[in-house]
Amino acid sequence: MTERDELIKQIRNRCEIYLLLIEYAPHKQLLEMVIPTLLEDIHEDSQVLMLNHCVKE
């Protein structure tokens, strides 16, 4: 598996966690603590993926 594949897998996993948290989180406070960091991580990974793609072109 390439580095790109690993990064895509990581983004997908984090997105899945995000959706599960929104649907099943027992407390709003948990969402307020976890969601911003999770979204930031997804965004950073997506930026790396996009930059790597642009560099190859």
C-alpha positions in Angstrom: 0.0 0.0 0.0 1.4 3.4 -1.0 1.7 6.4 1.3 -1.2 8.0 -0.7 -3.4 4.9 -0.1 -2.6 5.0 3.6 -3.5 8.7 3.8 -6.8 8.1 2.0 -7.6 5.3 4.3 -6.8 7.5 7.3 -9.1 10.2 6.0 -11.9 7.8 5.4 -11.5 6.3 8.9 -11.6 9.7 10.5 -14.6 10.7 8.5 -16.4 7.5 9.6 -15.5 8.3 13.3 -16.8 11.8 12.8 -20.2 10.5 11.5 -20.5 7.9 14.2 -19.8 10.5 16.9 -22.4 12.8 15.6 -24.9 10.0 15.4 -24.2 8.2 18.7 -22.3 10.5 21.1 -23.8 10.2 24.5 -23.1 13.8 25.5 -22.9 17.1 23.7 -19.8 17.9 25.7 -18.0 14.9 24.1 -18.7 16.3 20.7 -17.5 19.8 21.6 -14.2 18.3 22.8 -13.5 15.8 20.1 -15.1 17.1 16.9 -12.9 20.2 16.3 -9.7 18.2 16.6 -11.0 15.5 14.4 -12.1 18.0 11.7 -8.7 19.7 11.9 -6.9 16.3 11.4 -9.2 15.5 8.5 -8.5 18.9 6.9 -4.7 18.6 7.4 -4.6 15.1 5.9 -6.7 16.3 3.0 -4.3 19.2 2.4 -1.3 16.9 2.3 -3.1 14.6 -0.1 -4.0 17.5 -2.3 -0.5 19.0 -2.2 1.1 15.7 -3.0 -1.3 15.2 -6.0 -0.6 18.7 -7.3 3.2 18.2 -7.0 3.0 15.1 -9.2 1.2 16.8 -12.0 
